[in-house]
Amino acid sequence: MKAEDLSKETTVKITLGHLLLAWEVLSDKFSDLRSSGNLSEEEMRAIWGLADLLEKALIGNGISGRSQEEWKSLVSSATNFIRSVPVDFLD
C-alpha cells in the first residue's frame, strides 16, 4: 500500500452558499463537542480545524461582521440557494 502524504494541502472548489451553510452547521451543531462524548479527540480536532478554515474562507470572501438579522437572512439565502442546486451538482 502506498503511503499518502497526509500533510499535503489541497484545494476544494465550493460555492459560497455551500461554504456558508457548511460553516453554519459546523459552528452551531458541533461547537460543544466535548460534552457529547461521541467523538474522539482527533475527530473533534478535525471538525474544529475545518470550521476554522471555512470561517477564514468566508472572511476572505467578505462575509463577516454582520448583525444577527443580516446573518439570519444570509443563511436563509444560502439555504434557498442550496435547495435550488441539482442533486448531481457534486458528481
ROTORTOR-925912 format. One line per 3 residues: number of its first residue (from 1); their letters; for each residue x, y, z of C-alpha. Coordinates in steps of 0.2 Angstrom, whole numbers, plus 5000, padded with zeros to 4 digits. Layout:
! ROTORTOR-925912
NUM = a = X/Y/Z; ... $
//
This chain:
! ROTORTOR-925912
1 = mka = 5000/5000/5000; 5007/5017/4995; 5010/5029/5010 $
4 = edl = 5000/5045/5006; 5007/5062/5012; 4993/5067/5023 $
7 = ske = 5001/5084/5027; 4999/5089/5008; 4987/5104/5006 $
10 = ttv = 4973/5103/4994; 4961/5114/4986; 4942/5111/4986 $
13 = kit = 4931/5121/4975; 4914/5125/4983; 4900/5138/4980 $
16 = lgh = 4899/5152/4993; 4882/5146/4998; 4888/5129/5002 $
19 = lll = 4903/5136/5011; 4892/5147/5022; 4879/5134/5026 $
22 = awe = 4893/5121/5030; 4901/5133/5042; 4885/5137/5050 $
25 = vls = 4881/5119/5053; 4899/5115/5060; 4899/5130/5071 $
28 = dkf = 4881/5128/5078; 4880/5109/5079; 4897/5105/5083 $
31 = sdl = 4903/5119/5094; 4902/5110/5110; 4909/5093/5105 $
34 = rss = 4917/5089/5122; 4900/5087/5131; 4893/5074/5118 $
37 = gnl = 4907/5061/5122; 4903/5053/5105; 4919/5059/5096 $
40 = see = 4937/5055/5098; 4950/5069/5101; 4956/5068/5083 $
43 = emr = 4938/5069/5076; 4934/5084/5086; 4951/5092/5081 $
46 = aiw = 4947/5088/5063; 4929/5096/5064; 4936/5112/5073 $
49 = gla = 4950/5114/5061; 4938/5113/5046; 4926/5125/5054 $
52 = dll = 4941/5137/5056; 4946/5135/5038; 4929/5138/5032 $
55 = eka = 4927/5154/5043; 4943/5161/5036; 4937/5157/5018 $
58 = lig = 4921/5167/5022; 4930/5181/5029; 4941/5181/5013 $
61 = ngi = 4925/5182/5003; 4919/5197/5013; 4907/5188/5024 $
64 = sgr = 4909/5194/5042; 4904/5207/5054; 4885/5205/5051 $
67 = sqe = 4871/5209/5063; 4861/5194/5069; 4847/5199/5057 $
70 = ewk = 4858/5201/5042; 4867/5184/5046; 4850/5175/5048 $
73 = slv = 4845/5182/5031; 4861/5177/5023; 4860/5160/5030 $
76 = ssa = 4842/5159/5023; 4848/5164/5006; 4861/5151/5006 $
79 = tnf = 4849/5138/5012; 4837/5143/4997; 4852/5143/4985 $
82 = irs = 4857/5125/4990; 4839/5119/4988; 4839/5125/4970 $
85 = vpv = 4856/5116/4966; 4853/5099/4957; 4857/5084/4967 $
88 = dfl = 4870/5079/4954; 4879/5095/4957; 4893/5087/4966 $
91 = d = 4895/5072/4954 $
//
